[in-house]
Structure formats: structure tokens, C-alpha cells
């Protein structure tokens, strides 16, 4: 049964003269799979490759944050020494012991910034994964079955999209802010899990709308008619025939959704409805640094730069993936 997935792409290694390269005999055509062509286009984009290196470095920093902190001899992110502040109780700047300075609680800025990378990536990747899973399933059913199923699911998406995302997230985060009661019978309590749930709840309708539009087009293609003629069921057609053809747009949208969710988490934490102290979060650090910025510039500078570099790297990588996965791209 045909799946509609793109067949292996072919590219002449020798140009018009048929001169082979890479071990291919002269005059022969070397076959390249779609993923090989994708990697070739991505490698030619120097900006995207640079962003990929930065993203990999950030992931490694997030994974090995405790080891990095220990290796440089910095205090743990949750270790606070009020005595490290000056005689007026204000944070002190970079020094040999705290080379990025300390915050208003006496915590080491370097340790909390490095640990904040783990918090941001866990929230962003987790929320993106949950929103993609829900959005893909809802979009597949809405676009494939249409009629009353599409009407019901699409109107649900329209209602959720009508709410201001940030206000909706703030409302949910505030309603579940009680550390003892939480919400949903105590299943959601303040912390990283709540932030992931809030962001995913606000983001999945956008994913579902994108998937629905793609499915409406793909369901009319010949490979779907062929699958129907062979007796394939609706769920099999959706998940075995249509879904593989959505991999490229889902990857691109997911890569662009991650930096958006990093900023979302930072905004919620900045406004007090996200990750709570003493858990390290760039948004919470920026909120804490705002009142004393003029006297303690380092407290805002380093988490701010970390947030800027992370979001910029993911955005540039997402643009590169979009160009590399586009078969009509000139790269």
C-alpha cells in the first residue's frame, strides 16, 4: 500500500557531464533519501548550524548543570548566604567566589542561571510535546472526519483561541497557586508540572488548527483513495497514511514553538504565576532583579542574556529547519 510519503530523491552527482563523485561511478545517478537531502540543505545554512551548536550546548548545560556548578566551585543554586551581601543588605557584584555576583537572597547568580536553563528547557520541551500530542490528534480527527466532528472540535478551538493566552495562563496559574490545595483535586500544584499544563492548555488549539488544515488537503489525495479502496479503516488511514506526511510541518512548528514557550514560562514566572522561588527560573530572577537593577546590574544581565541567546538560537534553528524541509527551497 502506498503511504504517500515522498519517494527517495535522486540527484546527479556529476552535473550535466555525468562526472561521479563520492564513490559513485562516472555517469551514474546517486540516490539520496529525503532525509539526506534535508541534512545537506541544513549543513549549507551556516547560521542554522551555528544555532544548532548553541542549542546542543544549552541542552548539555541543562543536563549537566549540577556537575558544571560543582566543577567551577560555585555554591548550589538553592544555597543562600545572607552574609554574602554587603552591610546594607544589598547584593554584591562579581568576585572570586561569586564570579557572576549574588542575588538579593544571597544566592549565586551563576548557579541559578545555569540551573535556570534546565527549568526553561524542561518546561518548553514538555509543554511543546504535550501541546503537539493533543493538537495532532484533535487536528487529525477534525480534518479527516469533517461534518459534526469537525464542527464540534473547530468550535472548541475557536472558543479557546478567543481567550487572551497570557491572561488565561495567569488565571489558571493563580487559581492553582495554593501549594497545599492546588487544583483538579490536588493533582496540579504550583511548580514545573503546573506551568507545563498551563502552557500546553493554551497552545494546543494552534497546533490543532495547523494540522486540521493540512489534513483537509491530504485526505483528498490519491494515496488516501487507494487506502480506502483496499479497505483500510479511518484510524489506520489517519495514523499510517496521513500522519507521516505531516512530519515536516510538525517538526518546523515544534521547533518554533519551543522558544515561544521559553518566553511564555519566563513571562509567567516574572508575573508570579509560574515557577516559584527557590526553584531557579530566568523569569523569576528577572522579576527579583527589577527593583534593584540600578544597583545590581549583574543580577539582571546574566539571566537576561541567557534568555536572549536561548530564544534566538531556537528561532534561527527553526528558520533553518523550515528552509531545509521545504522541497521548493533553493538551498
KAMO-V889071 format. One record per pair of residues at least 12 apart in sequence whose C-alpha atoms are under 6 Angstrom apart, sorted by the first residue. I is the first residue (numbers start at 1). J is the second residue. If there is no record, write none. Layout:
BEGIN
i->I j->J
i->I j->J
END
This chain:
BEGIN
i->3 j->241
i->4 j->223
i->5 j->245
i->8 j->33
i->8 j->34
i->9 j->32
i->9 j->33
i->9 j->34
i->10 j->31
i->10 j->32
i->12 j->29
i->38 j->324
i->38 j->325
i->41 j->324
i->41 j->331
i->42 j->324
i->48 j->316
i->48 j->317
i->48 j->320
i->51 j->313
i->51 j->317
i->62 j->117
i->62 j->118
i->65 j->115
i->69 j->111
i->77 j->111
i->77 j->112
i->80 j->106
i->80 j->107
i->81 j->106
i->82 j->106
i->84 j->106
i->91 j->103
i->91 j->104
i->103 j->299
i->112 j->280
i->113 j->303
i->116 j->280
i->116 j->281
i->116 j->282
i->120 j->262
i->123 j->196
i->124 j->258
i->124 j->261
i->124 j->262
i->127 j->196
i->127 j->199
i->127 j->200
i->130 j->200
i->131 j->200
i->131 j->203
i->131 j->204
i->135 j->204
i->135 j->207
i->135 j->208
i->136 j->208
i->138 j->208
i->139 j->208
i->139 j->211
i->139 j->212
i->140 j->212
i->143 j->212
i->143 j->215
i->143 j->216
i->157 j->205
i->169 j->198
i->170 j->273
i->173 j->273
i->174 j->273
i->177 j->190
i->191 j->275
i->195 j->274
i->252 j->322
i->255 j->318
i->256 j->315
i->256 j->318
i->259 j->311
i->259 j->314
i->266 j->283
i->269 j->283
i->269 j->284
i->270 j->283
i->270 j->284
i->270 j->287
i->282 j->303
i->286 j->300
END
